[in-house]
Amino acid sequence: MQTFEAITGRHGVLRYRSTPVEPERIERVLQAAVAAPSTANTQPWEFVVVTDPPLVRQVAAYLVRTQEEFVFRRLLEAPEAFVAPLIRQYDDLGQVPCFIVLCRHQRVDLAPPAYSAVIRDWDLCSLGAAMANLMAAATDLGLGTRWFGNPVMDEGGAFLKRLLGVPEAGEIVAVTPLGYHDEPAKQRPRQPLEALSGFRRGDARKLAALLRGKLALDEVVHCDRYGRTCGEA
Ligand SMILES: Cc1cc2nc3c(=O)[nH]c(=O)nc-3n(C[C@H](O)[C@H](O)[C@H](O)COP(=O)(O)O)c2cc1C
């Protein structure tokens, strides 16, 4: 697969096969992750690779619980009638063979305390770059991923930290399943801007519109000056 296809072909996969992922492939996606840029090369990341079946099942069950309670009910305020069909999409997560948990770990005392918020923002950018690399490499290898940020909403992932023995100073930022899957490439229709500007929490149709498609380049790209269309005279 070409690099471009690996990047643009990625989509968030929810339905996995239970086939184990070969250790060499897990190592390869991690190699891609740690090749990412980071502030002053501080590499503020750590990865917990979970493949032990009982642990994997606990992580899956936890992500589904957190999705239902924190994302669907509290954050998106989805009407109760929609919570059940929404959460059914996560039914197969229990058979995922592997999860990768991405943690922030500050190893370098890079800047004075006055800049700690800046450093945290930069660390999260670095972790995002690492995760994007990991996901592209996984797509290249025929593996699916999906970014789960929901543990952050639940006491900063305290349950997962305890379950996996992550030290107090470690901060769980994201979790992704990693596994083979049969989900077809996702359709990426052009998404109208109104899908975002018209979003209303608690409205299931607005949520569906928000999740469908991607904005066109000309909605998000400006040339030379903000608001100037590329190719404009
Ligand atoms: C920071 C971040 C947090 C996310 N958290 C969740 C989550 O908790 N649960 C979930 O199902 N998807 C989560 N996602 C996945 C997004 O919903 C998904 O990427 C988005 O709908 C676009 O779909 P795509 O990944 O197929 O392009 C998260 C993505 C990001 C970048």
The ligand as a Tripos MOL2 file, in Angstrom:
@<TRIPOS>MOLECULE
LIG
   31    33     1     0     0
SMALL
NO_CHARGES

@<TRIPOS>ATOM
      1 C1         -9.1510   12.8830   20.5410 C.3       1 LIG1
      2 C2        -10.1380   11.8460   20.0350 C.ar      1 LIG1
      3 C3        -10.9720   11.2050   20.9240 C.ar      1 LIG1
      4 C4        -11.8580   10.2300   20.4750 C.ar      1 LIG1
      5 N1        -12.6260    9.5550   21.3830 N.ar      1 LIG1
      6 C5        -13.4760    8.5870   20.9660 C.ar      1 LIG1
      7 C6        -14.2100    7.8270   21.9190 C.ar      1 LIG1
      8 O1        -14.0770    7.9970   23.1340 O.2       1 LIG1
      9 N2        -15.0630    6.8760   21.4480 N.ar      1 LIG1
     10 C7        -15.2130    6.6220   20.1080 C.ar      1 LIG1
     11 O2        -15.9980    5.7410   19.7490 O.2       1 LIG1
     12 N3        -14.4950    7.3080   19.1920 N.ar      1 LIG1
     13 C8        -13.6460    8.2860   19.5820 C.ar      1 LIG1
     14 N4        -12.8890    8.9710   18.6660 N.ar      1 LIG1
     15 C9        -13.0040    8.6210   17.2330 C.3       1 LIG1
     16 C10       -13.7940    9.6540   16.4590 C.3       1 LIG1
     17 O3        -15.1430    9.5960   16.8000 O.3       1 LIG1
     18 C11       -13.5860    9.3950   14.9550 C.3       1 LIG1
     19 O4        -12.2230    9.5450   14.6640 O.3       1 LIG1
     20 C12       -14.4000   10.3860   14.1270 C.3       1 LIG1
     21 O5        -15.7790   10.0940   14.2230 O.3       1 LIG1
     22 C13       -14.0040   10.3630   12.6510 C.3       1 LIG1
     23 O6        -14.1860    9.0690   12.1050 O.3       1 LIG1
     24 P1        -12.9620    8.3150   11.4200 P.3       1 LIG1
     25 O7        -11.9460    8.0370   12.4970 O.co2     1 LIG1
     26 O8        -13.5590    7.0440   10.8650 O.co2     1 LIG1
     27 O9        -12.4020    9.2300   10.3760 O.co2     1 LIG1
     28 C14       -11.9670    9.9270   19.0870 C.ar      1 LIG1
     29 C15       -11.1070   10.5820   18.1830 C.ar      1 LIG1
     30 C16       -10.1860   11.5040   18.6580 C.ar      1 LIG1
     31 C17        -9.2240   12.1490   17.6780 C.3       1 LIG1
@<TRIPOS>BOND
     1     1     2 1
     2     2     3 ar
     3     2    30 ar
     4     3     4 ar
     5     4     5 ar
     6     4    28 ar
     7     5     6 ar
     8     6     7 ar
     9     6    13 1
    10     7     8 2
    11     7     9 ar
    12     9    10 ar
    13    10    11 2
    14    10    12 ar
    15    12    13 ar
    16    13    14 ar
    17    14    15 1
    18    14    28 ar
    19    15    16 1
    20    16    17 1
    21    16    18 1
    22    18    19 1
    23    18    20 1
    24    20    21 1
    25    20    22 1
    26    22    23 1
    27    23    24 1
    28    24    25 2
    29    24    26 1
    30    24    27 1
    31    28    29 ar
    32    29    30 ar
    33    30    31 1
@<TRIPOS>SUBSTRUCTURE
     1 LIG1         1 GROUP 0 **** ****
